């Protein structure tokens, strides 16, 4: 289950990167950007990409939290290294102590 969620998380990350790179710059950073004439026609595409980005980002965060929750449950079931060592030593035959 955890490996499936990790795979889905990687796919969502790649989709999120692509969608962010597809978005048009708001301009003003380097003086480059869209002129006012093209601003109204690009507005509808921008809102779709913005909504799609927020949906993919929300799914990415939810998937990441699910991975952490699953891995924490698995960590609780495991023992510490010292507890494992004590169990291994208890199974070995004990050396009798001399008096």
C-alpha positions in Angstrom: 0.0 0.0 0.0 2.8 2.4 0.9 4.6 1.8 -2.4 1.4 2.5 -4.4 1.0 5.8 -2.5 4.6 6.7 -3.1 4.1 6.0 -6.8 1.0 8.2 -6.9 2.9 10.9 -5.0 5.7 10.9 -7.6 3.2 11.1 -10.4 1.3 14.0 -8.7 4.7 15.8 -8.2 5.6 15.5 -11.9 2.1 16.7 -12.9 2.3 19.6 -10.5 5.7 20.7 -11.9 4.4 20.5 -15.5 1.2 22.5 -14.7 3.2 25.1 -12.9 5.6 25.5 -15.8 2.7 25.8 -18.2 1.3 28.7 -16.4 1.8 32.1 -17.8 4.0 34.6 -15.9 2.2 37.5 -14.3 4.9 39.7 -15.6 6.7 42.6 -14.0 9.7 40.5 -12.8 12.1 41.4 -15.6 9.8 43.7 -17.5 8.8 40.8 -19.7 5.3 39.5 -19.8 2.0 39.8 -21.4 0.7 43.0 -23.0 -2.6 44.3 -21.9 -4.2 43.2 -25.3 -3.5 39.5 -24.6 -4.4 39.7 -21.0 -8.2 39.2 -21.4 -7.8 36.2 -23.7 -5.3 34.5 -21.5 -7.5 35.0 -18.4 -9.7 32.0 -18.9 -6.8 29.7 -19.5 -5.1 31.1 -16.4 -8.0 30.4 -14.1 -8.3 26.8 -15.3 -4.6 26.2 -14.7 -4.8 27.9 -11.4 -7.7 25.8 -10.2 -6.0 22.6 -11.6 -2.8 23.5 -9.8 -4.6 24.0 -6.5 -6.4 20.6 -6.9 -3.2 18.7 -7.8 -1.4 20.5 -4.9 -4.1 19.5 -2.4 -4.0 15.9 -3.7 -0.2 15.9 -3.3 -0.4 17.1 0.3 -3.1 14.6 1.2 -1.1 11.8 -0.4 2.1 12.9 1.5 0.2 13.0 4.8 -1.2 9.5 4.1 2.3 8.2 3.4 3.6 9.6 6.7 0.6 8.1 8.6 1.2 4.7 7.2 4.9 4.7 7.8 4.4 5.9 11.4 2.1 2.9 12.0 4.7 0.5 10.7 7.3 2.1 13.0 5.2 1.6 16.1 5.1 -2.2 15.3 8.9 -2.5 15.1 11.1 -2.7 18.1 14.2 -0.8 18.9 17.6 -2.3 18.2 18.3 -2.9 21.9 15.0 -4.8 22.3 15.8 -7.0 19.3 19.3 -7.7 20.7 17.9 -8.7 24.1 15.5 -11.1 22.4 18.3 -12.7 20.4 20.4 -13.1 23.5 17.6 -14.7 25.4 17.3 -17.4 22.8 20.9 -18.4 23.1 21.9 -20.9 25.7 23.2 -19.3 28.9 26.7 -20.0 30.3 26.4 -21.5 33.8 28.1 -19.4 36.4 30.7 -21.0 38.6 30.6 -20.7 42.4 
